Each structure stands twice: as C-alpha cells, then as structure tokens.
Amino acid sequence: MFRINIRVGICFSAFCCSIALAQTSVKETRKLLGEWVEAEKLISEESTSWKTEKATLQDLSAALRAEIKQLDENLAKSDEEAAGVSSQRRQLNERRIAAEDAAKSVGAGLTQLERELKLALDSFPTPLLNRLSSFREKLFDAERQKAMTLRERLETCTTILQSAQIFHKSVNLERQEFSLDDGQSREFHVLYFGMSIAYFVNDSGTVAGYGAPAKKGWQWKRKDGLADEIRRGVAIRNKRALPAFLRLPIPVREQKSPKDKE
C-alpha cells in the first residue's frame, strides 16, 4: 500500500512537472512568436522603407548621371569654344603683327615719298603751288607731321600728286606776276603746257617769252618776238579763236659737260 502511494505520488509529481513545463513552453513559444511577428513587422517596414529610399536613390542617381552628362557636354563645348577663342586670338595677333609690319613699311615708304615731294615742289608752277599751299605746309611742318596719322600723311601726298598729274595733262592759262632779267615785276598771261614748258605775254603784247622748271623754281626768258603767237594761244584757250597749231619754240636744256660737272 505504501509503495502504491509512493508511485502515485511520483506520477502525480511528474504530471505536475509536465503541466508546469508545458505551461512554461507555451509562454516561451508565445513570446518567441511575438518577437518573430515584431521582427517580421520590422523587416517589412524596413523593406518598404528601403524600397522607397532605393527608388529615391535611383532617381537621384539618374538625375546626377544626367547632370554629369550635361556637365561633360558643357565642358566639351567649353573646350571647343576655348580652342576657338584661342585660334581667334592667334589669328588676331597674327593680323596685328602683319598690320604693324605693314604700317612700318607704309611709314618708311611715305617718308621717302615726302622727301622726294619736298624736292620736286621747287619745280612746280607757282599757281599750282599756291593752290596746294595748305598741303605744302603740312609737308614741311615737322611738328604738324608728327601729329598726323599715316592716313593723313598719305592723303596729303596723294592730293599733291593727283593735282600735279591733272595740271601736267592739261593746257592751263594762268595770270601770274613775276620779274624778268630787268628786275621789273609785271603781270602776264601764262600758258602752261603741262609742267614742262610755259609761254607768257603781257596784255599789250609788248613783252613775251617762255619759261621752264629748274631746281630753284621756274626760269623765265624774254623773247618778245613770240608775243603774237602766244596771244593767239591765249585767245584759243579762252575760246575766242578757233583751235589751230601754234608755232612756238621748245627750249632744250643745256646739258653740262663732264668738265663742267667737275
């Protein structure tokens, strides 16, 4: 009887332990299930958040790639423009150097031309010199010439040369006063045949002659026998007579012999 009771007690104790263990296992299981559910929930939330952030990052990455591409294109364009600007700068610099060289060349040529014109002006007819007086002053005034541009200097020389060319190609009738060998100043009608020869006669036809350019201006030689023919030429030039040939001498310049030059 006693052994039975012991067995029953043992069995009862084991059963109670089993129930207690079962209850403990259920609690732990519930706890684990709760933690697992929470973990799944967190995972789901993190997954959702990650997907959102991933999409945002992908959009940002795409935007950055597009911006980088645009920057690369702009950089390439800037490089091309920089290369173009560099090429233009080089070309402008080359043109500037060429212009400076040309200006130096023109300046040297003008200086030589001005020097020759100064010498040639002494042989210009007086009426032509009077008409070119303002340009002659520019040519001989060193201070004014320094302040003149190359263009102004060139215009001065060109005007003098053009005027000389027009005068030389024409028959010009001028009224001019000068003295002959007797030292008496008179006013004459002067027919200039270009810039090589001229014939003069006074109003009364009593004094006449011819002239030619020399180193120190024109030299006039009296020859009254030419008066009638010169007066006829003056009338033709004034359209008071019909055109006709004139019989007038052409003086020949005396050439110095080698002995005279020595």
Secondary structure, DSSP 8 states (H G I E B T S, - for coil): -HHHHHHHHHHHHHHHHHHHHHHHHHHHHHHHHHHHHHHHHHHHHHHHHHHHHHHHHHHHHHHHHHHHHHHHHHHHHHHHHHHHHHHHHHHHHHHHHHHHHHHHHHHHHHHHHHHHHHHHGGGS-HHHHHHTHHHHHHHH-HHHHHHS-HHHHHHHHHHHHHHHHHHHTSEEEEEEEEE-TT--EEEEEEEEETTTEEEEE-TTSS-EEEEEEETTEEEEEE-GGGHHHHHHHHHHHTTSS----------------HHHH-
